[in-house]
Amino acid sequence: MKLTHYQRPGLDWPTFGRLANLSDDWDRLFEAPLAGWLPALDAHEDKGSFSVRVELPGMKREDIEVSLQDGTLVISGERKTEKASEGTEIHRQERFYGKFSRALTLPTAVAGNQVKAAYKDGILTVTLPKAEEAKPKQIDVTVN
């Protein structure tokens, strides 16, 4: 799962461990020059769902696309360049513009028809409820 550039102690999904970090680094190696920019995101999991929050300040809702394809959440879009008025000299430009795409492979099945996406104050929040078969089950132990 592509979370961050650095290796944090205690990944959200410890099953993936170092393999996830290696995969992230590999993806960034080939993805970064083509993507232009990648918005920061956080991914969390609880017993019933996954939650992904993506920083997309200054973007319009209609410029953001969210899809679920074969167990992979894909968030893409385009931040349009602001045009400087004629006679304006730009001294510094640090904000990123252009197309982006983030893909997160989910470790378990989700209920695709219940996925919700909300965009407020520059933050996109995608909530992906786990499929019933992927949720943890409590098993009662009986005495024989």
Secondary structure, DSSP 8 states (H G I E B T S, - for coil): ----SS--SS-SSTTTHHHHHHHHHHHHHHHHHHHS----EEEEE-SSEEEEEEE-TT--GGGEEEEEETTEEEEEEEE------TT---S---S--EEEEEEEE-SS-B-GGG-EEEEETTEEEEEEEB-GGGS---------
